[in-house]
Amino acid sequence: MSTVSLYHVGYDEIRKPDVHYGRKNADFGQGFYLSPNKDFSVRWARQRKGQNTFLNSYELDTDGLKIKTLDRNVEWYEYIFRNRNGFEDNCPDCDVIIGPIANDTIYDTLGIITSGFLSEKNSLRLLMVGPAYIQVALKTEKASDQLKWLSTEVLDPAEIEKYRNIVVEEDKEYQALFAEEFAKLEL
């Protein structure tokens, strides 16, 4: 059996995820999104007044699953662009999609990259800026059935705040790099 550890942060303990819940226009289309990086998951946690924030830990049995792994390249860009614009999924028989998060979804540059203002080449060039955080999208019930919930931890608000401050600093660095790379484009 091949397994991978995965994490999901949210306002609920989620023992059995619903792969049909959530935005269809996300990077990898509709599905249940997780990360293999616990630190990354906690860094993007949010707080809501009167609610706990939970870190759910899982183990995915990958045996028998059709898994599509993407890297930062044209195929990745096209897959994201198709999903964000509501086109039919071009990997409908995939159970799991693994690949980098498009940094523009984390930082405030989404409109520039996906507006059609830039060529595909320039958009891809800008999506290469910054760190490559990996996400895992469970797309099918079969994948969800092979995800084993291990535990849920209530995140300490002070820890969430500490990580949010790290993200603010990283955002400043990213925006500077993005502006520098944008200025080099031939429009």
C-alpha positions in Angstrom: 0.0 0.0 0.0 1.3 3.5 -1.0 0.2 6.3 1.3 0.7 10.0 1.5 0.1 12.3 4.5 -2.2 15.3 3.9 -3.6 18.2 5.8 -6.6 20.5 5.6 -7.4 23.6 7.6 -10.9 24.9 8.2 -13.6 25.6 10.7 -14.8 22.0 10.9 -13.5 18.6 11.8 -13.9 16.8 8.5 -13.7 13.1 8.7 -15.3 12.4 5.4 -14.9 15.1 2.8 -17.4 16.0 0.2 -15.6 16.2 -3.2 -18.7 17.9 -4.8 -18.7 20.8 -2.4 -16.8 24.0 -3.1 -15.9 26.2 -6.0 -15.8 24.7 -9.5 -13.5 27.4 -10.8 -10.6 26.7 -8.4 -7.2 25.8 -9.8 -7.9 22.1 -10.2 -11.7 22.4 -10.4 -14.2 21.2 -7.9 -12.9 18.8 -5.3 -11.6 18.6 -1.8 -8.3 20.4 -1.5 -5.5 19.4 0.8 -1.7 19.9 1.2 1.1 17.5 1.9 2.8 20.3 3.8 1.5 20.8 7.3 3.4 24.1 7.8 1.9 25.5 4.6 -1.6 24.5 5.7 -1.3 26.2 9.0 0.2 29.3 7.4 -3.0 30.0 5.5 -5.3 29.3 8.4 -7.8 32.0 9.3 -9.7 32.8 12.4 -13.4 33.6 12.8 -14.9 35.1 15.9 -16.4 32.5 18.1 -15.1 29.6 16.1 -12.2 27.2 16.4 -9.9 26.7 13.5 -9.0 23.0 12.9 -6.1 21.2 11.3 -7.3 17.9 10.0 -4.7 15.2 9.3 -5.2 12.4 6.8 -3.5 9.5 5.1 -4.4 8.9 1.4 -4.0 5.3 0.1 -3.0 6.0 -3.5 -3.3 2.4 -4.7 -5.6 2.1 -7.6 -6.2 5.8 -8.0 -5.6 7.6 -11.3 -3.4 10.5 -10.2 -2.4 13.4 -12.4 0.7 15.2 -11.3 1.4 18.7 -12.7 4.5 20.8 -12.7 4.8 24.6 -13.3 4.6 24.4 -17.1 2.2 25.0 -20.0 0.1 21.9 -19.3 -0.4 23.1 -15.7 -1.2 26.7 -16.8 -3.8 25.4 -19.3 -5.4 23.1 -16.8 -5.8 25.9 -14.3 -7.0 28.4 -16.9 -9.6 25.9 -18.2 -11.0 25.3 -14.7 -11.0 29.0 -13.7 -13.0 29.8 -16.8 -15.6 27.1 -16.4 -14.5 24.9 -19.3 -15.1 21.1 -19.1 -12.4 19.3 -17.0 -9.8 17.9 -19.4 -8.9 15.1 -17.0 -12.4 13.9 -16.0 -11.3 10.4 -15.2 -8.6 11.5 -12.7 -9.2 10.7 -9.1 -6.5 13.0 -7.7 -4.7 16.1 -9.1 -1.4 17.1 -7.5 0.5 20.2 -8.4 1.5 23.7 -7.5 -1.0 26.3 -6.4 -1.1 29.2 -8.8 0.5 31.9 -6.6 -2.0 34.5 -8.0 -4.7 32.7 -6.0 -2.7 33.3 -2.8 -1.6 36.8 -3.6 -3.6 39.7 -5.1 -2.5 39.3 -8.8 -5.3 37.1 -10.1 -6.9 39.6 -12.4 -3.7 40.5 -14.2 -2.8 37.0 -15.1 -6.2 35.5 -16.0 -7.9 38.6 -17.5 -6.8 38.0 -21.1 -4.6 41.1 -21.0 -1.5 39.1 -21.1 -0.4 36.4 -23.5 -0.3 32.8 -22.3 3.5 33.0 -22.3 3.6 36.1 -20.1 0.9 34.8 -17.8 2.9 31.6 -17.3 6.1 33.6 -16.7 4.3 35.5 -13.9 2.9 32.4 -12.4 6.5 31.1 -12.0 7.2 34.0 -9.6 7.4 33.0 -6.0 7.4 29.7 -4.1 5.8 26.5 -5.5 3.3 25.3 -2.8 1.8 21.9 -3.6 -1.9 21.2 -3.4 -3.8 17.9 -3.7 -7.3 17.9 -5.0 -9.5 14.8 -4.5 -11.8 14.8 -7.4 -13.8 11.6 -7.0 -15.7 9.6 -4.4 -13.2 6.8 -4.9 -10.4 9.1 -3.8 -12.4 10.3 -0.9 -13.1 6.7 0.2 -9.4 6.1 0.2 -8.7 9.1 2.5 -8.4 8.1 6.1 -9.0 10.7 8.7 -6.3 10.5 11.4 -6.9 13.4 13.8 -8.1 16.9 14.3 -6.1 19.6 16.2 -7.6 22.9 17.3 -5.1 25.6 16.3 -4.1 28.1 18.9 -5.1 31.7 17.8 -1.6 32.9 18.8 0.0 30.4 16.4 -2.4 31.4 13.6 -1.5 35.0 14.1 2.2 34.2 14.1 1.9 32.4 10.8 -0.3 35.2 9.3 2.5 37.6 10.1 4.9 35.4 8.2 2.5 35.4 5.2 2.2 39.2 5.3 6.0 39.4 5.0 6.1 36.8 2.3 3.4 38.7 0.4 5.5 41.8 0.4 8.5 39.9 -1.0 6.2 38.2 -3.6 4.6 41.5 -4.7 8.1 43.0 -5.2 9.3 40.0 -7.3 6.1 40.1 -9.3 6.4 43.8 -10.0 10.0 43.3 -11.1 9.1 40.4 -13.4 6.0 42.3 -14.8 8.2 45.3 -15.7 10.4 43.0 -17.8 7.4 41.8 -20.0 7.1 43.0 -23.5 3.4 44.0 -23.7 
